[in-house]
Amino acid sequence: MVLLWTLAVAVSLAWNTTQVRQSAQEQARSSARASIDKDINYRGLIADLGGVYARIDAGVEPNPFLAHVPGRDVVTTGGARLTLLNSSYFMRLIHDRELHIASPGLRGHATSLHPLRAANAPDPWERAGLEAFAQGAREWSGVEESPDGSVFRLMRPRLTTTACLECHGHQGYREGDVLGGISVTVPLEPLYAQARERTLVFGLGHGFLWLLGIGGLTLGYRILTGKEEDLTRAAFYDPLTGLPNRTLFMDRLEQALLRAQRHNERGALFYLDLDRFKHINDSLGHSIGDGLLRQVATALRGLLREEDTVARLGGDEFVVLLTGLGSDPDAAFLHTQTLATKLLQHLCRRYPVDGHELYVSISVGITLFPENAHTSQDLLKQADAAMYEAKDRGGNAFHFYVPSLQAAADLRLQMENDLRSALENGELVLYYQPQVDSERNQVLGAEALLRWEHPGHGLTHPDDFIHIAEETGLILAIGEWVIREACRQIRAWDGESSRRPLPQVSVNVSPRQFRQPDFVQRVKGILAETGVSPGRIVLELTERILLEDMEGAAERIRELQAIGARFCIDDFGMGYSSLAYLKNLPVEALKIDRSFVRDIPTDPNDVAIVETIIAMAWRFGLKVIAEGVETEEQLHFLAARGCDAYQGHLHSHAMPAVEFERHLG
Ligand SMILES: Nc1nc2c(ncn2[C@@H]2O[C@@H]3COP(=O)(O)O[C@H]4[C@@H](O)[C@H](n5cnc6c(=O)[nH]c(N)nc65)O[C@@H]4COP(=O)(O)O[C@H]3[C@H]2O)c(=O)[nH]1
């Protein structure tokens, strides 16, 4: 680029310099032409006047070529001696005295191949021009070097006029013949001096331009290379942790697998996932979550060798690639196991983030290659499946991939794909579980519970697919469908006049669904669209949702409450059970999680928890509903302590709408 720019500036400078020199010559040419034009005009004028008289004593000699003209010399009555000057003689006087006609230094010379006077004899340049005129040329010009420097020369033919014949008639010329030429010499040096000055200005200008261009290019180069670096970083590195991203990692994994296959060398792939990270992120906010991920990334990098690749695939998922583990599979396995233990020991600890002490544990899935897989994608799937296995076993553990895990991982993927079309295929349905008054055993309402009538797997419970819907974002569409379907069902039941209308239906709202900025508008829209009175719908929110953004949650709840919608807190006791939100949030009921109900009245801890929840709710003026009530004993215990309502198999399972109608009778 610099070379090209330098070349461009040099060419421009050379071109401008020649232009300046040429323009000096052009200037000389126009001076010469003007001079010749004047010469010819004067000659014509004097010829027209029939010549002019001049005083002989003024240094003018009588013209010998006019000796035959009568009256050539006259004496005036005053005694002055005059002689007749014809045009040639007059112009010769001008040229001889170097009376510059057009510009300083300019010289004129009348010449001919047959001069009457020796002084009019042509020099070689003029001779060549005169010969060219004889061939029809109208102008002759050129640059010559003289002892005084370069000169520009221009000559034009002089044609024979009647006046000329007076002197030249005897030479055989006729009117219109080329009699000779009027040649003019213009010194170029003064013009070149001016040109040099302009060239200098051009040179300086070009120098400045060159410097400017170089500066611009350097800056542009820096910006471009900087941009390129930025782009490369953005394309291959994770902006949050600075670790390689999925693209770069997959490339390295690909290379490592090929090398391992070629050289029969072992390698290992670790898939790491932070346990309950989603919970931390949801409850404490993304910036805390990001801070934690950065710290874990740094700690992880610090535990590995320089040649091991650590990457972040996204979210809280990290991968580690170990290569060059030798050819012995057992030794490779042992090495990998040792490292996995070390990772768990060092990474599972408290991390201080923005004033919070966050305890982190991780689940690690490991697969060894090349024996386990043929492609890098397979390897990643295997390590991922092994990681899920470690998580399913309670987390804070590592697990090696075994082929049976693949089937589970494949199933999960299959479920994800199937779920995408479940809604539009009409495979989702709502079941209804009665909510019953603890004292009078009267149905107060129902909880709508989602079911998936999977074409291959049959009736599928939400615990098997809600998390997939959450992770993929499908929960937004599904959650909206649930509210709309519950409203539609309320309207349908209302239409059956034979029965007392069902006072309320509760629906579960997922955290992601509640977080939508337009959640309130969406719910209002559905209520308006279906014409259901807002008081007939109870939105069940988990503690997690509320803790995540207490103020935002309170605002949404109040907005919907203002139109009459109702809220209750689901799975109470499973999260933080914070008194603060009980005080601040306008909810009307708490639902005791079924895990606390299961072992009452035998487990003293559960007994204490349930009693506390009921007492607390009472103090805050909230109603209490117990979930998962399966025995009379549980019901008596709850009813005796003031639990308002319950759900559970004791009264009824969740059932399809039609069955629910029959149940109501
Ligand atoms: N062992 C036992 N279990 C009982 C008994 N009575 C009711 N259950 C079950 O307990 C769950 C109660 O719902 P949940 O706590 O809101 O827990 C729900 C809720 O968190 C979620 N879920 C269900 N439907 C939806 C939905 O439409 N949207 C969202 N976001 N989540 C839903 O899935 C969870 C599980 O739902 P289900 O499988 O329907 O499971 C239901 C219900 O069938 C009993 O006596 N004993």
The ligand as an ORCA input file, in Angstrom:
! r2SCAN-3c Opt
* xyz 0 1
  N     -46.947    -37.365     44.957
  C     -48.036    -36.637     44.817
  N     -48.070    -35.717     43.858
  C     -49.243    -34.996     43.764
  C     -50.315    -35.181     44.620
  N     -51.276    -34.307     44.266
  C     -50.809    -33.603     43.233
  N     -49.575    -34.014     42.894
  C     -48.673    -33.482     41.860
  O     -47.949    -32.419     42.405
  C     -47.713    -31.431     41.393
  C     -48.191    -30.144     41.860
  O     -47.886    -29.171     41.010
  P     -46.743    -28.156     41.220
  O     -46.172    -28.196     42.581
  O     -47.252    -26.838     40.751
  O     -45.594    -28.664     40.268
  C     -45.795    -28.678     38.926
  C     -45.415    -27.400     38.292
  O     -44.261    -26.876     38.931
  C     -45.016    -27.852     36.922
  N     -46.115    -27.560     36.023
  C     -47.248    -28.249     35.839
  N     -48.003    -27.622     34.928
  C     -47.355    -26.512     34.567
  C     -47.630    -25.410     33.673
  O     -48.688    -25.334     33.058
  N     -46.698    -24.440     33.564
  C     -45.557    -24.501     34.267
  N     -44.682    -23.517     34.095
  N     -45.247    -25.465     35.111
  C     -46.157    -26.474     35.263
  O     -44.780    -29.216     36.924
  C     -44.843    -29.646     38.263
  C     -45.316    -31.049     38.319
  O     -46.584    -31.131     37.862
  P     -47.350    -32.495     37.918
  O     -46.514    -33.564     37.416
  O     -48.676    -32.267     37.324
  O     -47.476    -32.705     39.433
  C     -48.418    -31.962     40.184
  C     -49.454    -32.903     40.735
  O     -49.875    -33.901     39.836
  C     -50.186    -36.161     45.619
  O     -51.072    -36.376     46.454
  N     -49.054    -36.851     45.706
*
